[in-house]
């Protein structure tokens, strides 16, 4: 399995990359995430990318709880943050490394591989945080918390409950420890029977830890560049959609 997986990932790295423009146009036209079955779990990455692009942090965090056109219920800056989040999801899902890793999961747990990958990417981001941000992780999380909690809008109850747990239980800090990621997957499997196969993902993640880490260092800088390009190119339209 090790050799076949390594071949898949190395082959994916050299494969032609889909153009940013194609992903951008799909994201701008779409009224919802292409991950409609599951909630995105890479909260730290979405907050970091929102900060990197100087987008609305709460909007980016809120995005998984909003369906349809976000401009109907939210101010333009929040809605633009939701659009950035949707772009990030669609872009990362389009990358050949991610597709290769999803194929590498055993067939009986492949359906939930996206959640497992989201969480392991956040682990690597937390573990190597100083590579990507000037602030310490603890300082960034505190800053993000004040920013997000200062937002008052039409937030769904389950969003409020989730963010309260996230701050109180310090999920983003705990992401530095891979054991916390494994435990989170196991807890989700217990709470949501449809996702019971998540409990079988930790052995796969542990068995390919270094390979996944290598993929992260390829993917994440590319995602930062693509997110910033999307934001800078479309910021005016996203913030003033009526024009």
Buried (B, 14 or more C-beta within 10 A) or exposed (E): EEEEBBEBBBEBBEEEEEEBEEBBEBBBEEEBBEBEEBBBBBBBBBBBBBBBBEBBBBBBBBBBBBEEEBBEEBBBEBBBBBBBBBBBBBBBBBBBBBBBBBEBBEEEBBBBBBBBBBBBBBBBBBBBBEEBBEBEBEEBBBBBBEBBEEBEEEBEEEBEEBBEEBBEEEBBBBBBEBEBBBEBBBEBBEEEEEBBBBBBBBEBBBEBBEBBBBBBEBBBEBBBEBBBBBBEBBBEEBBEBEE
